[in-house]
Amino acid sequence: MAAAAPSKAQVLSLFRAFLRTGRKFSDYNIREYTVRRAADAFRENRALADAPAAAAAFADGKQQLEVAKRQVLVYSLYAPKAKSVVEMKIQ
């Protein structure tokens, strides 16, 4: 039985979930890396026309989203008290 390719709405929902999860990281570098890596991965898999390959990439994306959600929790437990120099506002 061949796996059905995910719909465009499902893919966009997964992408938005990645962006929301990425924004939850307290550390600037991890936050920016997560958002950038998600965009790169979705851009890389945009041209998948093969339904089983698209379904496999979608399933892998869902697993990576769960990993990212767990990492947000772990990073929040050990978050630094001070902001990064990049995040500080110049006054």
N, C-alpha and C positions, 0 to 999 in steps of 0.2 A: 504494500500500500504506500503510495507516494504521499509525501507531506505537502500540504497545500501552502502556497506562498502567503505570507501575511498581507493584509490589506494596507493601503496607504495610511488609513486612519490609525491602525495598530502600530505601524512604524513611527508615525509622528508622535503618537502617545508615548512610545518607548523613548524617543529622543527627548521629548519634553520632561519625562521623568528623570532622565540622565541629567539634564540641565538643572532641574530643581534639586536633585540630590547633590550635584556638584556645588551648588551655591550654599549648601549647609555646612561645608567644611570650614572650620574656623581659621585654618592656616591659609594664607594667601597663595603660596606656591602650590599646595595640594589642590586648592579650589580651582585655580586657573589651569593646572595640568588636567584635572578631571574633565572640565568643560572642553578644553582643547582636544583632548584625546577622544572624547565622545563625538565631537564634530568631525574629526579626522576619520574615525571608524565608519561613521554613517556615510561620509562622502566617498570613502573607499568602496563601500558595498552598494552604492547607489545603482551601479550598472548591472547588478546581478539579475539576469533574466531567467535563469534556471530555477524552477520552483523549489526543488529539494535544497539547492544551495542557499536560496533566500530564506527558506524555513530554518535551515541549520544556523545561518548567521543571526536570524531573529532569536532563536532559542539561546544561542551563545550570548547575545546582547542582554536577554532577560537574566541569565545567570550572572553576567558581569554587573548588572544593576543591583542584584541582591548583594553581591560582594561589596559594591560601593556603599550601599546602605549600612552594612555592618561596619565598614571602615569609618563612616561618619560617626557612628556611636563610639567606636574605640578612640578616634581622634578627639571627640568631645570630652572624653574622660581625662585625657592628658593634654588638654589645650593650654598653650602658653598664656600667661596673664597679660603680657604686653603685646601690642600689635606689631606687625612687621614694619620695617622702615618704609616699604612701598605703600602701605596702607595709611600711614600717618598723614594728616592734613597739614599742609604748610600754612602757618599763620603769619 
